[in-house]
Amino acid sequence: MKMKRDENMILFGLAGLIISYILYINDRILLSALAFTATVIIGLIWGALYLRKKNMR
């Protein structure tokens, strides 16, 4: 179960890196930083909610 959460965090992190890299190419450094942090935060919240829902069953 912990491994599943780590895999999700890795996926969200990679998505954030890809988004930030694309935005960085477009010379929008501030937006890339915001996109990366937003993706990581969404990943953390989603992972916490997913674990809580799984524990309730």
CHARMM-style PDB file with segment names, atoms N, HN, CA, C and O in Angstrom:
ATOM      1  N   MET     1       0.837  -1.198   0.000  1.00  0.00      PROA
ATOM      2  CA  MET     1       0.000   0.000   0.000  1.00  0.00      PROA
ATOM      3  C   MET     1       0.876   1.253   0.000  1.00  0.00      PROA
ATOM      4  O   MET     1       0.596   2.224  -0.703  1.00  0.00      PROA
ATOM      5  N   LYS     2       1.944   1.209   0.806  1.00  0.00      PROA
ATOM      6  HN  LYS     2       2.171   0.420   1.377  1.00  0.00      PROA
ATOM      7  CA  LYS     2       2.862   2.349   0.822  1.00  0.00      PROA
ATOM      8  C   LYS     2       3.529   2.508  -0.546  1.00  0.00      PROA
ATOM      9  O   LYS     2       3.738   3.624  -1.022  1.00  0.00      PROA
ATOM     10  N   MET     3       3.857   1.379  -1.166  1.00  0.00      PROA
ATOM     11  HN  MET     3       3.687   0.472  -0.780  1.00  0.00      PROA
ATOM     12  CA  MET     3       4.483   1.426  -2.477  1.00  0.00      PROA
ATOM     13  C   MET     3       3.537   2.070  -3.495  1.00  0.00      PROA
ATOM     14  O   MET     3       3.965   2.845  -4.350  1.00  0.00      PROA
ATOM     15  N   LYS     4       2.247   1.737  -3.392  1.00  0.00      PROA
ATOM     16  HN  LYS     4       1.899   1.107  -2.698  1.00  0.00      PROA
ATOM     17  CA  LYS     4       1.263   2.318  -4.309  1.00  0.00      PROA
ATOM     18  C   LYS     4       1.252   3.840  -4.179  1.00  0.00      PROA
ATOM     19  O   LYS     4       1.212   4.554  -5.181  1.00  0.00      PROA
ATOM     20  N   ARG     5       1.287   4.329  -2.944  1.00  0.00      PROA
ATOM     21  HN  ARG     5       1.319   3.749  -2.130  1.00  0.00      PROA
ATOM     22  CA  ARG     5       1.275   5.779  -2.717  1.00  0.00      PROA
ATOM     23  C   ARG     5       2.550   6.406  -3.285  1.00  0.00      PROA
ATOM     24  O   ARG     5       2.501   7.474  -3.894  1.00  0.00      PROA
ATOM     25  N   ASP     6       3.691   5.740  -3.085  1.00  0.00      PROA
ATOM     26  HN  ASP     6       3.732   4.872  -2.590  1.00  0.00      PROA
ATOM     27  CA  ASP     6       4.951   6.266  -3.611  1.00  0.00      PROA
ATOM     28  C   ASP     6       4.915   6.315  -5.133  1.00  0.00      PROA
ATOM     29  O   ASP     6       5.416   7.262  -5.739  1.00  0.00      PROA
ATOM     30  N   GLU     7       4.315   5.282  -5.757  1.00  0.00      PROA
ATOM     31  HN  GLU     7       3.908   4.513  -5.264  1.00  0.00      PROA
ATOM     32  CA  GLU     7       4.201   5.276  -7.216  1.00  0.00      PROA
ATOM     33  C   GLU     7       3.355   6.446  -7.686  1.00  0.00      PROA
ATOM     34  O   GLU     7       3.686   7.098  -8.676  1.00  0.00      PROA
ATOM     35  N   ASN     8       2.251   6.719  -6.972  1.00  0.00      PROA
ATOM     36  HN  ASN     8       1.982   6.189  -6.167  1.00  0.00      PROA
ATOM     37  CA  ASN     8       1.398   7.850  -7.341  1.00  0.00      PROA
ATOM     38  C   ASN     8       2.160   9.159  -7.208  1.00  0.00      PROA
ATOM     39  O   ASN     8       2.056  10.029  -8.073  1.00  0.00      PROA
ATOM     40  N   MET     9       2.931   9.305  -6.124  1.00  0.00      PROA
ATOM     41  HN  MET     9       3.015   8.598  -5.422  1.00  0.00      PROA
ATOM     42  CA  MET     9       3.700  10.530  -5.929  1.00  0.00      PROA
ATOM     43  C   MET     9       4.729  10.693  -7.052  1.00  0.00      PROA
ATOM     44  O   MET     9       4.952  11.799  -7.542  1.00  0.00      PROA
ATOM     45  N   ILE    10       5.352   9.579  -7.453  1.00  0.00      PROA
ATOM     46  HN  ILE    10       5.170   8.680  -7.055  1.00  0.00      PROA
ATOM     47  CA  ILE    10       6.336   9.640  -8.533  1.00  0.00      PROA
ATOM     48  C   ILE    10       5.660  10.061  -9.832  1.00  0.00      PROA
ATOM     49  O   ILE    10       6.198  10.876 -10.583  1.00  0.00      PROA
ATOM     50  N   LEU    11       4.461   9.497 -10.099  1.00  0.00      PROA
ATOM     51  HN  LEU    11       4.024   8.835  -9.489  1.00  0.00      PROA
ATOM     52  CA  LEU    11       3.729   9.860 -11.319  1.00  0.00      PROA
ATOM     53  C   LEU    11       3.377  11.339 -11.320  1.00  0.00      PROA
ATOM     54  O   LEU    11       3.566  12.027 -12.323  1.00  0.00      PROA
ATOM     55  N   PHE    12       2.859  11.833 -10.182  1.00  0.00      PROA
ATOM     56  HN  PHE    12       2.706  11.275  -9.367  1.00  0.00      PROA
ATOM     57  CA  PHE    12       2.496  13.251 -10.103  1.00  0.00      PROA
ATOM     58  C   PHE    12       3.738  14.131 -10.230  1.00  0.00      PROA
ATOM     59  O   PHE    12       3.696  15.188 -10.859  1.00  0.00      PROA
ATOM     60  N   GLY    13       4.828  13.695  -9.637  1.00  0.00      PROA
ATOM     61  HN  GLY    13       4.862  12.836  -9.126  1.00  0.00      PROA
ATOM     62  CA  GLY    13       6.069  14.459  -9.736  1.00  0.00      PROA
ATOM     63  C   GLY    13       6.566  14.535 -11.175  1.00  0.00      PROA
ATOM     64  O   GLY    13       7.000  15.589 -11.640  1.00  0.00      PROA
ATOM     65  N   LEU    14       6.495  13.394 -11.877  1.00  0.00      PROA
ATOM     66  HN  LEU    14       6.143  12.538 -11.499  1.00  0.00      PROA
ATOM     67  CA  LEU    14       6.914  13.382 -13.280  1.00  0.00      PROA
ATOM     68  C   LEU    14       6.018  14.277 -14.120  1.00  0.00      PROA
ATOM     69  O   LEU    14       6.501  15.010 -14.983  1.00  0.00      PROA
ATOM     70  N   ALA    15       4.698  14.220 -13.867  1.00  0.00      PROA
ATOM     71  HN  ALA    15       4.305  13.625 -13.166  1.00  0.00      PROA
ATOM     72  CA  ALA    15       3.765  15.082 -14.604  1.00  0.00      PROA
ATOM     73  C   ALA    15       4.107  16.550 -14.353  1.00  0.00      PROA
ATOM     74  O   ALA    15       4.109  17.361 -15.279  1.00  0.00      PROA
ATOM     75  N   GLY    16       4.393  16.883 -13.100  1.00  0.00      PROA
ATOM     76  HN  GLY    16       4.391  16.224 -12.347  1.00  0.00      PROA
ATOM     77  CA  GLY    16       4.762  18.257 -12.758  1.00  0.00      PROA
ATOM     78  C   GLY    16       6.051  18.679 -13.447  1.00  0.00      PROA
ATOM     79  O   GLY    16       6.164  19.803 -13.936  1.00  0.00      PROA
ATOM     80  N   LEU    17       7.027  17.766 -13.483  1.00  0.00      PROA
ATOM     81  HN  LEU    17       6.935  16.853 -13.086  1.00  0.00      PROA
ATOM     82  CA  LEU    17       8.291  18.091 -14.144  1.00  0.00      PROA
ATOM     83  C   LEU    17       8.088  18.317 -15.634  1.00  0.00      PROA
ATOM     84  O   LEU    17       8.663  19.239 -16.211  1.00  0.00      PROA
ATOM     85  N   ILE    18       7.259  17.466 -16.264  1.00  0.00      PROA
ATOM     86  HN  ILE    18       6.791  16.716 -15.795  1.00  0.00      PROA
ATOM     87  CA  ILE    18       6.999  17.608 -17.702  1.00  0.00      PROA
ATOM     88  C   ILE    18       6.308  18.936 -17.980  1.00  0.00      PROA
ATOM     89  O   ILE    18       6.687  19.658 -18.903  1.00  0.00      PROA
ATOM     90  N   ILE    19       5.280  19.262 -17.170  1.00  0.00      PROA
ATOM     91  HN  ILE    19       4.972  18.676 -16.420  1.00  0.00      PROA
ATOM     92  CA  ILE    19       4.550  20.525 -17.345  1.00  0.00      PROA
ATOM     93  C   ILE    19       5.496  21.705 -17.160  1.00  0.00      PROA
ATOM     94  O   ILE    19       5.498  22.643 -17.957  1.00  0.00      PROA
ATOM     95  N   SER    20       6.310  21.649 -16.090  1.00  0.00      PROA
ATOM     96  HN  SER    20       6.309  20.886 -15.443  1.00  0.00      PROA
ATOM     97  CA  SER    20       7.213  22.767 -15.814  1.00  0.00      PROA
ATOM     98  C   SER    20       8.271  22.888 -16.915  1.00  0.00      PROA
ATOM     99  O   SER    20       8.678  23.995 -17.267  1.00  0.00      PROA
ATOM    100  N   TYR    21       8.716  21.746 -17.461  1.00  0.00      PROA
ATOM    101  HN  TYR    21       8.385  20.847 -17.175  1.00  0.00      PROA
ATOM    102  CA  TYR    21       9.712  21.779 -18.538  1.00  0.00      PROA
ATOM    103  C   TYR    21       9.125  22.415 -19.798  1.00  0.00      PROA
ATOM    104  O   TYR    21       9.780  23.228 -20.449  1.00  0.00      PROA
ATOM    105  N   ILE    22       7.879  22.040 -20.143  1.00  0.00      PROA
ATOM    106  HN  ILE    22       7.347  21.380 -19.614  1.00  0.00      PROA
ATOM    107  CA  ILE    22       7.210  22.621 -21.314  1.00  0.00      PROA
ATOM    108  C   ILE    22       7.050  24.127 -21.130  1.00  0.00      PROA
ATOM    109  O   ILE    22       7.320  24.903 -22.047  1.00  0.00      PROA
ATOM    110  N   LEU    23       6.605  24.542 -19.924  1.00  0.00      PROA
ATOM    111  HN  LEU    23       6.386  23.912 -19.179  1.00  0.00      PROA
ATOM    112  CA  LEU    23       6.419  25.969 -19.668  1.00  0.00      PROA
ATOM    113  C   LEU    23       7.766  26.692 -19.632  1.00  0.00      PROA
ATOM    114  O   LEU    23       7.856  27.856 -20.024  1.00  0.00      PROA
ATOM    115  N   TYR    24       8.815  26.006 -19.162  1.00  0.00      PROA
ATOM    116  HN  TYR    24       8.742  25.061 -18.844  1.00  0.00      PROA
ATOM    117  CA  TYR    24      10.149  26.611 -19.114  1.00  0.00      PROA
ATOM    118  C   TYR    24      10.656  26.890 -20.527  1.00  0.00      PROA
ATOM    119  O   TYR    24      11.311  27.904 -20.769  1.00  0.00      PROA
ATOM    120  N   ILE    25      10.348  25.984 -21.459  1.00  0.00      PROA
ATOM    121  HN  ILE    25       9.816  25.160 -21.263  1.00  0.00      PROA
ATOM    122  CA  ILE    25      10.726  26.188 -22.859  1.00  0.00      PROA
ATOM    123  C   ILE    25      10.061  27.470 -23.376  1.00  0.00      PROA
ATOM    124  O   ILE    25      10.650  28.209 -24.165  1.00  0.00      PROA
ATOM    125  N   ASN    26       8.831  27.722 -22.923  1.00  0.00      PROA
ATOM    126  HN  ASN    26       8.352  27.122 -22.282  1.00  0.00      PROA
ATOM    127  CA  ASN    26       8.097  28.911 -23.355  1.00  0.00      PROA
ATOM    128  C   ASN    26       8.503  30.160 -22.574  1.00  0.00      PROA
ATOM    129  O   ASN    26       7.830  31.187 -22.651  1.00  0.00      PROA
ATOM    130  N   ASP    27       9.624  30.073 -21.809  1.00  0.00      PROA
ATOM    131  HN  ASP    27      10.171  29.238 -21.746  1.00  0.00      PROA
ATOM    132  CA  ASP    27      10.147  31.219 -21.055  1.00  0.00      PROA
ATOM    133  C   ASP    27       9.141  31.754 -20.041  1.00  0.00      PROA
ATOM    134  O   ASP    27       9.032  32.964 -19.842  1.00  0.00      PROA
ATOM    135  N   ARG    28       8.413  30.849 -19.408  1.00  0.00      PROA
ATOM    136  HN  ARG    28       8.502  29.866 -19.570  1.00  0.00      PROA
ATOM    137  CA  ARG    28       7.496  31.269 -18.344  1.00  0.00      PROA
ATOM    138  C   ARG    28       7.946  30.565 -17.062  1.00  0.00      PROA
ATOM    139  O   ARG    28       7.326  29.601 -16.614  1.00  0.00      PROA
ATOM    140  N   ILE    29       9.036  31.069 -16.487  1.00  0.00      PROA
ATOM    141  HN  ILE    29       9.540  31.853 -16.851  1.00  0.00      PROA
ATOM    142  CA  ILE    29       9.666  30.383 -15.350  1.00  0.00      PROA
ATOM    143  C   ILE    29       8.745  30.410 -14.128  1.00  0.00      PROA
ATOM    144  O   ILE    29       8.631  29.412 -13.417  1.00  0.00      PROA
ATOM    145  N   LEU    30       8.093  31.541 -13.883  1.00  0.00      PROA
ATOM    146  HN  LEU    30       8.186  32.352 -14.460  1.00  0.00      PROA
ATOM    147  CA  LEU    30       7.210  31.654 -12.722  1.00  0.00      PROA
ATOM    148  C   LEU    30       6.046  30.672 -12.838  1.00  0.00      PROA
ATOM    149  O   LEU    30       5.699  29.994 -11.871  1.00  0.00      PROA
ATOM    150  N   LEU    31       5.444  30.601 -14.029  1.00  0.00      PROA
ATOM    151  HN  LEU    31       5.726  31.152 -14.814  1.00  0.00      PROA
ATOM    152  CA  LEU    31       4.324  29.684 -14.245  1.00  0.00      PROA
ATOM    153  C   LEU    31       4.764  28.236 -14.089  1.00  0.00      PROA
ATOM    154  O   LEU    31       4.008  27.419 -13.563  1.00  0.00      PROA
ATOM    155  N   SER    32       5.976  27.901 -14.535  1.00  0.00      PROA
ATOM    156  HN  SER    32       6.590  28.565 -14.962  1.00  0.00      PROA
ATOM    157  CA  SER    32       6.454  26.528 -14.424  1.00  0.00      PROA
ATOM    158  C   SER    32       6.616  26.142 -12.957  1.00  0.00      PROA
ATOM    159  O   SER    32       6.288  25.021 -12.567  1.00  0.00      PROA
ATOM    160  N   ALA    33       7.124  27.078 -12.138  1.00  0.00      PROA
ATOM    161  HN  ALA    33       7.390  27.988 -12.455  1.00  0.00      PROA
ATOM    162  CA  ALA    33       7.277  26.805 -10.709  1.00  0.00      PROA
ATOM    163  C   ALA    33       5.909  26.613 -10.060  1.00  0.00      PROA
ATOM    164  O   ALA    33       5.728  25.713  -9.240  1.00  0.00      PROA
ATOM    165  N   LEU    34       4.946  27.461 -10.428  1.00  0.00      PROA
ATOM    166  HN  LEU    34       5.094  28.193 -11.094  1.00  0.00      PROA
ATOM    167  CA  LEU    34       3.591  27.344  -9.880  1.00  0.00      PROA
ATOM    168  C   LEU    34       2.953  26.028 -10.299  1.00  0.00      PROA
ATOM    169  O   LEU    34       2.324  25.355  -9.483  1.00  0.00      PROA
ATOM    170  N   ALA    35       3.112  25.659 -11.561  1.00  0.00      PROA
ATOM    171  HN  ALA    35       3.623  26.206 -12.224  1.00  0.00      PROA
ATOM    172  CA  ALA    35       2.526  24.413 -12.058  1.00  0.00      PROA
ATOM    173  C   ALA    35       3.124  23.214 -11.327  1.00  0.00      PROA
ATOM    174  O   ALA    35       2.409  22.277 -10.972  1.00  0.00      PROA
ATOM    175  N   PHE    36       4.440  23.249 -11.106  1.00  0.00      PROA
ATOM    176  HN  PHE    36       5.020  24.010 -11.395  1.00  0.00      PROA
ATOM    177  CA  PHE    36       5.099  22.129 -10.433  1.00  0.00      PROA
ATOM    178  C   PHE    36       4.605  21.983  -8.996  1.00  0.00      PROA
ATOM    179  O   PHE    36       4.265  20.883  -8.561  1.00  0.00      PROA
ATOM    180  N   THR    37       4.566  23.105  -8.255  1.00  0.00      PROA
ATOM    181  HN  THR    37       4.842  23.999  -8.608  1.00  0.00      PROA
ATOM    182  CA  THR    37       4.122  23.037  -6.860  1.00  0.00      PROA
ATOM    183  C   THR    37       2.655  22.627  -6.785  1.00  0.00      PROA
ATOM    184  O   THR    37       2.272  21.852  -5.909  1.00  0.00      PROA
ATOM    185  N   ALA    38       1.827  23.145  -7.704  1.00  0.00      PROA
ATOM    186  HN  ALA    38       2.138  23.774  -8.416  1.00  0.00      PROA
ATOM    187  CA  ALA    38       0.404  22.792  -7.708  1.00  0.00      PROA
ATOM    188  C   ALA    38       0.232  21.298  -7.955  1.00  0.00      PROA
ATOM    189  O   ALA    38      -0.593  20.655  -7.307  1.00  0.00      PROA
ATOM    190  N   THR    39       1.005  20.737  -8.889  1.00  0.00      PROA
ATOM    191  HN  THR    39       1.676  21.260  -9.416  1.00  0.00      PROA
ATOM    192  CA  THR    39       0.888  19.313  -9.186  1.00  0.00      PROA
ATOM    193  C   THR    39       1.291  18.471  -7.982  1.00  0.00      PROA
ATOM    194  O   THR    39       0.637  17.477  -7.665  1.00  0.00      PROA
ATOM    195  N   VAL    40       2.375  18.873  -7.307  1.00  0.00      PROA
ATOM    196  HN  VAL    40       2.907  19.680  -7.564  1.00  0.00      PROA
ATOM    197  CA  VAL    40       2.831  18.116  -6.132  1.00  0.00      PROA
ATOM    198  C   VAL    40       1.794  18.187  -5.016  1.00  0.00      PROA
ATOM    199  O   VAL    40       1.507  17.182  -4.366  1.00  0.00      PROA
ATOM    200  N   ILE    41       1.223  19.393  -4.790  1.00  0.00      PROA
ATOM    201  HN  ILE    41       1.456  20.210  -5.317  1.00  0.00      PROA
ATOM    202  CA  ILE    41       0.211  19.554  -3.740  1.00  0.00      PROA
ATOM    203  C   ILE    41      -1.020  18.712  -4.054  1.00  0.00      PROA
ATOM    204  O   ILE    41      -1.556  18.040  -3.174  1.00  0.00      PROA
ATOM    205  N   ILE    42      -1.473  18.749  -5.320  1.00  0.00      PROA
ATOM    206  HN  ILE    42      -1.038  19.295  -6.035  1.00  0.00      PROA
ATOM    207  CA  ILE    42      -2.631  17.937  -5.723  1.00  0.00      PROA
ATOM    208  C   ILE    42      -2.320  16.457  -5.505  1.00  0.00      PROA
ATOM    209  O   ILE    42      -3.174  15.701  -5.043  1.00  0.00      PROA
ATOM    210  N   GLY    43      -1.104  16.050  -5.835  1.00  0.00      PROA
ATOM    211  HN  GLY    43      -0.410  16.664  -6.210  1.00  0.00      PROA
ATOM    212  CA  GLY    43      -0.702  14.658  -5.633  1.00  0.00      PROA
ATOM    213  C   GLY    43      -0.753  14.257  -4.167  1.00  0.00      PROA
ATOM    214  O   GLY    43      -1.224  13.170  -3.834  1.00  0.00      PROA
ATOM    215  N   LEU    44      -0.268  15.136  -3.288  1.00  0.00      PROA
ATOM    216  HN  LEU    44       0.115  16.019  -3.559  1.00  0.00      PROA
ATOM    217  CA  LEU    44      -0.295  14.850  -1.851  1.00  0.00      PROA
ATOM    218  C   LEU    44      -1.726  14.725  -1.343  1.00  0.00      PROA
ATOM    219  O   LEU    44      -2.055  13.781  -0.625  1.00  0.00      PROA
ATOM    220  N   ILE    45      -2.584  15.689  -1.723  1.00  0.00      PROA
ATOM    221  HN  ILE    45      -2.316  16.456  -2.306  1.00  0.00      PROA
ATOM    222  CA  ILE    45      -3.980  15.674  -1.264  1.00  0.00      PROA
ATOM    223  C   ILE    45      -4.689  14.433  -1.789  1.00  0.00      PROA
ATOM    224  O   ILE    45      -5.394  13.750  -1.046  1.00  0.00      PROA
ATOM    225  N   TRP    46      -4.499  14.143  -3.082  1.00  0.00      PROA
ATOM    226  HN  TRP    46      -3.926  14.697  -3.686  1.00  0.00      PROA
ATOM    227  CA  TRP    46      -5.161  12.989  -3.689  1.00  0.00      PROA
ATOM    228  C   TRP    46      -4.704  11.696  -3.013  1.00  0.00      PROA
ATOM    229  O   TRP    46      -5.516  10.814  -2.733  1.00  0.00      PROA
ATOM    230  N   GLY    47      -3.398  11.588  -2.753  1.00  0.00      PROA
ATOM    231  HN  GLY    47      -2.738  12.304  -2.981  1.00  0.00      PROA
ATOM    232  CA  GLY    47      -2.871  10.397  -2.089  1.00  0.00      PROA
ATOM    233  C   GLY    47      -3.429  10.237  -0.682  1.00  0.00      PROA
ATOM    234  O   GLY    47      -3.761   9.126  -0.269  1.00  0.00      PROA
ATOM    235  N   ALA    48      -3.534  11.344   0.061  1.00  0.00      PROA
ATOM    236  HN  ALA    48      -3.264  12.247  -0.275  1.00  0.00      PROA
ATOM    237  CA  ALA    48      -4.067  11.288   1.426  1.00  0.00      PROA
ATOM    238  C   ALA    48      -5.536  10.874   1.412  1.00  0.00      PROA
ATOM    239  O   ALA    48      -5.952  10.034   2.210  1.00  0.00      PROA
ATOM    240  N   LEU    49      -6.321  11.458   0.513  1.00  0.00      PROA
ATOM    241  HN  LEU    49      -5.984  12.140  -0.136  1.00  0.00      PROA
ATOM    242  CA  LEU    49      -7.743  11.112   0.420  1.00  0.00      PROA
ATOM    243  C   LEU    49      -7.914   9.659   0.007  1.00  0.00      PROA
ATOM    244  O   LEU    49      -8.787   8.963   0.524  1.00  0.00      PROA
ATOM    245  N   TYR    50      -7.084   9.198  -0.925  1.00  0.00      PROA
ATOM    246  HN  TYR    50      -6.375   9.764  -1.346  1.00  0.00      PROA
ATOM    247  CA  TYR    50      -7.169   7.819  -1.403  1.00  0.00      PROA
ATOM    248  C   TYR    50      -6.866   6.840  -0.270  1.00  0.00      PROA
ATOM    249  O   TYR    50      -7.557   5.834  -0.111  1.00  0.00      PROA
ATOM    250  N   LEU    51      -5.825   7.141   0.518  1.00  0.00      PROA
ATOM    251  HN  LEU    51      -5.263   7.958   0.389  1.00  0.00      PROA
ATOM    252  CA  LEU    51      -5.467   6.262   1.630  1.00  0.00      PROA
ATOM    253  C   LEU    51      -6.563   6.266   2.692  1.00  0.00      PROA
ATOM    254  O   LEU    51      -6.888   5.217   3.248  1.00  0.00      PROA
ATOM    255  N   ARG    52      -7.134   7.434   2.977  1.00  0.00      PROA
ATOM    256  HN  ARG    52      -6.870   8.286   2.525  1.00  0.00      PROA
ATOM    257  CA  ARG    52      -8.191   7.535   3.985  1.00  0.00      PROA
ATOM    258  C   ARG    52      -9.416   6.730   3.551  1.00  0.00      PROA
ATOM    259  O   ARG    52     -10.015   6.025   4.363  1.00  0.00      PROA
ATOM    260  N   LYS    53      -9.788   6.833   2.277  1.00  0.00      PROA
ATOM    261  HN  LYS    53      -9.301   7.406   1.618  1.00  0.00      PROA
ATOM    262  CA  LYS    53     -10.945   6.101   1.759  1.00  0.00      PROA
ATOM    263  C   LYS    53     -10.688   4.597   1.826  1.00  0.00      PROA
ATOM    264  O   LYS    53     -11.590   3.821   2.141  1.00  0.00      PROA
ATOM    265  N   LYS    54      -9.452   4.189   1.529  1.00  0.00      PROA
ATOM    266  HN  LYS    54      -8.719   4.819   1.273  1.00  0.00      PROA
ATOM    267  CA  LYS    54      -9.110   2.773   1.544  1.00  0.00      PROA
ATOM    268  C   LYS    54      -9.120   2.234   2.978  1.00  0.00      PROA
ATOM    269  O   LYS    54      -9.509   1.087   3.202  1.00  0.00      PROA
ATOM    270  N   ASN    55      -8.696   3.051   3.951  1.00  0.00      PROA
ATOM    271  HN  ASN    55      -8.380   3.982   3.769  1.00  0.00      PROA
ATOM    272  CA  ASN    55      -8.670   2.614   5.344  1.00  0.00      PROA
ATOM    273  C   ASN    55     -10.068   2.508   5.938  1.00  0.00      PROA
ATOM    274  O   ASN    55     -10.291   1.717   6.854  1.00  0.00      PROA
ATOM    275  N   MET    56     -11.021   3.304   5.422  1.00  0.00      PROA
ATOM    276  HN  MET    56     -10.840   3.947   4.678  1.00  0.00      PROA
ATOM    277  CA  MET    56     -12.375   3.286   5.971  1.00  0.00      PROA
ATOM    278  C   MET    56     -13.086   1.964   5.701  1.00  0.00      PROA
ATOM    279  O   MET    56     -13.933   1.542   6.487  1.00  0.00      PROA
ATOM    280  N   ARG    57     -12.741   1.304   4.579  1.00  0.00      PROA
ATOM    281  HN  ARG    57     -12.052   1.647   3.940  1.00  0.00      PROA
ATOM    282  CA  ARG    57     -13.422   0.054   4.225  1.00  0.00      PROA
ATOM    283  C   ARG    57     -13.087  -1.067   5.186  1.00  0.00      PROA
ATOM    284  OT1 ARG    57     -13.579  -2.184   5.027  1.00  0.00      PROA
TER     285      ARG     57
END
